[in-house]
Amino acid sequence: MKQLNLKDITKYVEDNIGVFHQKRIERLDHLKLKTVLKKKNPYLFKAKHILTASEIVQGIADAFISSAEETIFGDWLEGLAIFINQRVYNGWKSGIPNIDLEFDKDNIRYIVNIKSGPNWGNSSQISKMKSDFKTA
């Protein structure tokens, strides 16, 4: 295991955080109210006592932005994790479907899925991940 240089991580973050922000802007540029409305349950708005068009649009936009940011940030964190693993264990972005990272340590090949956040998956997503690991 190599020693991790925190200056390398700082430089990676400085060089790549702009990608996160650029992707956020791109998602907003492609936001279409008609498309997002099709994905929302109109009865939920009534149940939440949202009555005006501006409240509906604001709620939809907030939910869309939040969801998009979580996905984009998760992808960005995956890149950071792979970068750190490359520095410490000579790891690499996996070419195996649905696997994020591979590295060797003590003559053992590790295959890794990178998840961000405390509640990253439900039971069916966890089952799918287990199946993906068995396939890998």
Backbone bond lengths (Angstrom), bond angles and torsions (degrees), N, CA, C in turn:
res aa  C-N    CA-C-N  psi(-1)  N-CA   C-N-CA  omega(-1)  CA-C   N-CA-C  phi
1 M - - - 1.443 - - 1.530 109.09 -
2 K 1.328 115.32 129.46 1.460 120.14 179.17 1.525 110.21 -85.84
3 Q 1.319 114.95 156.18 1.462 121.23 176.25 1.535 108.63 -73.38
4 L 1.313 116.50 135.29 1.457 122.39 -179.76 1.520 109.81 -84.60
5 N 1.321 116.75 128.01 1.451 122.30 178.86 1.536 108.06 -96.66
6 L 1.320 116.91 112.11 1.459 121.17 -177.37 1.525 112.30 -64.01
7 K 1.322 117.78 -25.93 1.472 120.25 176.41 1.527 110.84 -65.55
8 D 1.337 116.71 -33.92 1.469 120.13 176.66 1.529 110.87 -64.76
9 I 1.323 115.98 -40.15 1.465 120.20 179.00 1.528 110.18 -66.96
10 T 1.324 116.25 -44.32 1.464 120.01 178.22 1.522 110.57 -58.64
11 K 1.318 117.05 -43.84 1.472 120.61 179.35 1.522 110.50 -64.58
12 Y 1.342 117.67 -41.79 1.470 120.46 177.81 1.531 110.38 -59.09
13 V 1.319 116.29 -46.49 1.467 119.87 -179.32 1.525 109.87 -62.52
14 E 1.314 117.35 -47.12 1.467 120.84 179.76 1.528 111.36 -60.35
15 D 1.331 116.90 -39.87 1.465 121.20 -178.07 1.523 112.87 -75.02
16 N 1.334 118.17 -24.24 1.463 120.43 -170.70 1.523 115.85 -116.71
17 I 1.323 119.12 -10.30 1.466 119.35 -178.27 1.526 111.10 -65.01
18 G 1.311 117.31 -27.17 1.463 121.21 177.42 1.519 112.09 -61.75
19 V 1.332 117.17 -30.95 1.468 121.36 178.01 1.526 109.79 -62.56
20 F 1.324 116.81 -42.77 1.457 121.53 177.82 1.524 110.27 -57.53
21 H 1.322 116.63 -49.53 1.460 120.27 -177.80 1.530 111.93 -67.99
22 Q 1.318 117.20 -37.97 1.466 120.25 178.59 1.529 110.98 -63.75
23 K 1.312 117.24 -41.37 1.466 120.17 178.86 1.529 111.50 -66.39
24 R 1.324 117.69 -34.03 1.464 120.56 175.19 1.524 110.15 -61.36
25 I 1.308 116.41 -45.17 1.469 121.12 179.68 1.528 110.45 -64.16
26 E 1.331 116.62 -42.69 1.473 120.26 179.48 1.527 111.43 -61.14
27 R 1.327 117.54 -40.52 1.466 120.17 178.17 1.522 110.72 -61.37
28 L 1.321 116.08 -42.24 1.462 119.67 179.24 1.526 111.58 -66.89
29 D 1.325 116.56 -36.26 1.467 120.62 178.61 1.525 111.75 -61.42
30 H 1.327 116.29 -29.14 1.465 120.98 -177.73 1.532 113.51 -98.49
31 L 1.324 116.52 3.58 1.456 121.26 -178.83 1.528 110.42 -69.38
32 K 1.311 116.30 124.11 1.463 122.95 176.96 1.519 107.92 -121.19
33 L 1.319 116.77 123.16 1.455 121.51 -178.16 1.523 111.55 -56.69
34 K 1.316 117.16 -42.83 1.469 121.39 -178.19 1.534 111.14 -59.43
35 T 1.305 116.86 -42.63 1.466 121.73 -179.78 1.526 111.00 -66.19
36 V 1.330 116.41 -45.20 1.460 120.76 -178.16 1.533 110.65 -67.70
37 L 1.323 116.97 -38.10 1.475 120.14 179.49 1.523 111.94 -60.62
38 K 1.324 116.67 -34.33 1.470 120.41 179.97 1.520 111.88 -64.51
39 K 1.325 117.10 -23.71 1.461 121.21 -176.50 1.526 112.77 -92.48
40 K 1.321 117.37 -4.74 1.457 120.93 -174.98 1.520 110.82 -105.66
41 N 1.310 115.52 146.53 1.455 122.55 178.05 1.532 108.70 -86.89
42 P 1.348 117.96 113.28 1.464 119.73 -176.90 1.534 112.95 -62.66
43 Y 1.318 117.51 -26.32 1.464 120.30 -180.00 1.528 111.90 -69.48
44 L 1.332 116.11 -26.33 1.458 119.51 176.83 1.525 110.50 -63.24
45 F 1.322 116.73 -40.36 1.467 119.69 178.91 1.530 110.95 -62.23
46 K 1.316 116.12 -41.10 1.461 120.72 178.91 1.532 110.04 -64.99
47 A 1.324 116.27 -43.45 1.463 120.64 -179.93 1.527 111.64 -63.57
48 K 1.322 116.20 -31.55 1.462 120.51 179.06 1.524 111.83 -87.34
49 H 1.333 115.74 4.53 1.463 122.93 179.58 1.536 111.64 60.15
50 I 1.325 115.05 40.72 1.459 121.34 173.92 1.519 106.17 -95.59
51 L 1.319 115.84 116.10 1.454 119.92 -169.40 1.525 114.48 -114.90
52 T 1.324 117.90 -23.53 1.466 119.03 -175.89 1.525 110.50 -102.87
53 A 1.317 114.17 156.12 1.466 120.26 179.48 1.523 110.93 -60.79
54 S 1.326 117.22 -39.89 1.465 119.34 -178.65 1.528 111.28 -64.73
55 E 1.341 117.27 -36.82 1.469 120.11 177.12 1.525 110.92 -66.23
56 I 1.329 116.43 -40.20 1.466 120.75 178.78 1.523 110.14 -63.96
57 V 1.334 116.72 -48.97 1.470 120.68 -178.73 1.527 110.42 -62.18
58 Q 1.329 117.55 -43.27 1.464 120.78 179.71 1.531 110.78 -62.86
59 G 1.332 117.25 -43.49 1.463 120.90 179.00 1.520 112.53 -63.33
60 I 1.329 115.92 -42.73 1.467 120.41 179.09 1.521 110.45 -65.05
61 A 1.329 116.09 -45.69 1.467 119.77 -179.42 1.529 110.88 -62.22
62 D 1.329 116.69 -43.64 1.473 120.35 179.22 1.523 111.49 -61.29
63 A 1.340 116.70 -44.89 1.467 120.58 179.97 1.529 110.74 -64.85
64 F 1.327 116.61 -42.21 1.467 120.85 179.57 1.526 110.68 -62.07
65 I 1.326 115.99 -48.02 1.462 120.56 -178.47 1.525 110.60 -62.87
66 S 1.318 116.97 -44.47 1.463 120.61 -179.96 1.526 111.30 -60.81
67 S 1.314 116.79 -46.89 1.464 120.95 179.90 1.522 110.96 -63.44
68 A 1.328 116.26 -44.93 1.465 120.17 179.90 1.517 111.14 -62.40
69 E 1.329 116.78 -42.50 1.456 120.07 -179.63 1.521 111.95 -63.67
70 E 1.313 117.24 -39.42 1.464 119.89 178.34 1.523 110.72 -61.51
71 T 1.318 116.68 -44.12 1.463 120.60 179.09 1.524 111.21 -64.71
72 I 1.317 116.57 -48.86 1.465 121.28 -178.29 1.522 110.58 -63.04
73 F 1.335 116.62 -43.47 1.461 119.59 -179.34 1.525 110.67 -67.29
74 G 1.332 117.35 -38.94 1.462 120.59 176.09 1.518 111.94 -59.61
75 D 1.331 116.69 -42.28 1.468 120.93 176.91 1.525 110.47 -63.55
76 W 1.335 116.02 -40.44 1.454 120.35 -179.94 1.537 110.46 -65.35
77 L 1.320 116.52 -42.99 1.462 120.13 178.29 1.528 111.40 -64.52
78 E 1.337 116.74 -34.97 1.465 119.98 175.84 1.521 109.57 -59.17
79 G 1.322 117.04 -45.49 1.465 120.59 177.96 1.516 112.06 -59.98
80 L 1.330 116.63 -41.10 1.460 120.75 178.30 1.530 110.97 -64.76
81 A 1.320 117.39 -43.31 1.470 121.00 179.66 1.526 110.83 -62.45
82 I 1.323 116.50 -42.24 1.471 120.09 178.63 1.524 109.83 -64.80
83 F 1.335 116.89 -42.67 1.468 120.90 177.70 1.529 111.12 -57.65
84 I 1.326 117.02 -47.07 1.466 120.74 -179.62 1.521 110.49 -64.32
85 N 1.327 116.75 -43.17 1.456 119.72 179.40 1.528 111.32 -63.93
86 Q 1.323 117.08 -37.18 1.471 120.02 176.47 1.519 110.44 -59.24
87 R 1.323 116.12 -41.97 1.472 120.82 -178.68 1.531 111.77 -68.08
88 V 1.324 117.18 -36.80 1.463 120.39 -173.43 1.534 112.03 -91.88
89 Y 1.352 117.57 -43.39 1.470 121.10 -173.48 1.528 114.16 -121.24
90 N 1.330 117.33 8.25 1.476 121.26 -175.93 1.530 111.74 60.47
91 G 1.329 116.62 33.01 1.458 121.43 179.96 1.518 112.09 -71.47
92 W 1.323 115.40 173.30 1.463 121.13 -178.01 1.521 111.00 -149.30
93 K 1.336 114.67 158.16 1.465 121.02 173.68 1.514 106.90 -64.58
94 S 1.317 116.65 125.56 1.458 120.94 -175.66 1.519 111.54 -70.39
95 G 1.303 114.98 146.42 1.456 121.59 172.52 1.526 111.73 -96.79
96 I 1.318 116.78 -1.51 1.464 122.02 178.87 1.523 108.19 -77.98
97 P 1.330 118.07 131.25 1.470 119.39 179.47 1.533 112.06 -54.91
98 N 1.326 115.77 133.75 1.464 124.85 176.35 1.527 114.43 67.69
99 I 1.326 117.79 14.45 1.461 122.67 174.54 1.526 106.74 -116.59
100 D 1.337 116.43 136.09 1.461 120.08 -173.84 1.523 114.35 -92.20
101 L 1.319 117.38 -38.62 1.454 121.38 -167.77 1.519 110.23 -143.59
102 E 1.322 115.57 144.45 1.464 121.45 172.20 1.523 108.33 -132.99
103 F 1.319 115.28 145.10 1.456 120.24 172.13 1.518 109.13 -158.69
104 D 1.321 115.37 158.21 1.456 122.73 178.42 1.526 109.13 -109.87
105 K 1.320 114.98 137.03 1.462 120.60 176.17 1.524 107.48 -147.94
106 D 1.316 117.10 127.10 1.455 123.03 179.45 1.525 111.48 52.15
107 N 1.325 115.85 46.15 1.470 123.69 178.61 1.527 113.59 61.08
108 I 1.321 117.08 26.09 1.463 122.44 175.63 1.525 107.84 -122.35
109 R 1.327 116.39 131.57 1.468 121.05 175.73 1.523 108.81 -88.66
110 Y 1.308 115.62 123.67 1.462 121.84 177.45 1.520 109.08 -103.32
111 I 1.330 115.89 135.21 1.455 121.59 173.24 1.525 106.99 -118.63
112 V 1.325 116.02 134.08 1.464 121.09 -167.17 1.522 110.15 -134.26
113 N 1.322 115.61 138.85 1.459 122.36 164.90 1.513 106.47 -105.51
114 I 1.312 116.08 134.04 1.457 121.41 -177.72 1.523 108.18 -102.89
115 K 1.310 116.62 124.07 1.457 122.65 179.64 1.515 108.40 -125.44
116 S 1.330 115.56 146.59 1.458 119.20 178.04 1.525 109.12 -120.80
117 G 1.303 115.62 146.38 1.455 120.38 179.12 1.511 111.25 93.25
118 P 1.326 116.45 156.00 1.459 120.72 -175.06 1.531 114.01 -75.96
119 N 1.309 118.30 -26.73 1.471 121.55 -176.85 1.523 109.17 -121.86
120 W 1.307 115.68 68.63 1.460 120.38 -170.13 1.519 113.76 -84.52
121 G 1.317 119.40 -15.43 1.463 117.84 -176.28 1.510 113.16 -156.65
122 N 1.329 114.61 151.43 1.464 119.83 175.09 1.530 108.61 -94.41
123 S 1.315 117.00 -178.11 1.469 120.38 -173.80 1.525 111.99 -63.57
124 S 1.324 118.36 -36.51 1.467 119.04 179.86 1.527 110.82 -71.28
125 Q 1.338 117.78 -34.39 1.462 120.29 176.64 1.527 110.97 -68.14
126 I 1.314 116.85 -37.15 1.464 120.54 177.52 1.528 110.01 -67.04
127 S 1.323 117.34 -41.57 1.467 120.95 176.78 1.519 110.94 -60.95
128 K 1.332 116.45 -41.74 1.470 121.08 178.60 1.521 110.00 -63.03
129 M 1.325 116.99 -42.16 1.453 120.87 179.38 1.524 110.75 -63.04
130 K 1.335 117.58 -42.95 1.461 120.62 177.56 1.523 111.02 -60.29
131 S 1.321 115.88 -41.35 1.454 120.79 177.69 1.530 111.20 -63.68
132 D 1.327 116.23 -40.83 1.467 120.50 177.90 1.530 111.64 -62.04
133 F 1.345 116.23 -39.66 1.463 119.74 178.98 1.530 110.22 -67.01
134 K 1.304 117.34 -40.02 1.482 119.95 178.28 1.521 109.93 -63.04
135 T 1.326 116.73 -41.96 1.469 120.80 178.64 1.521 110.81 -63.34
136 A 1.355 115.99 -42.36 1.467 120.45 -179.71 1.516 110.39 -63.59
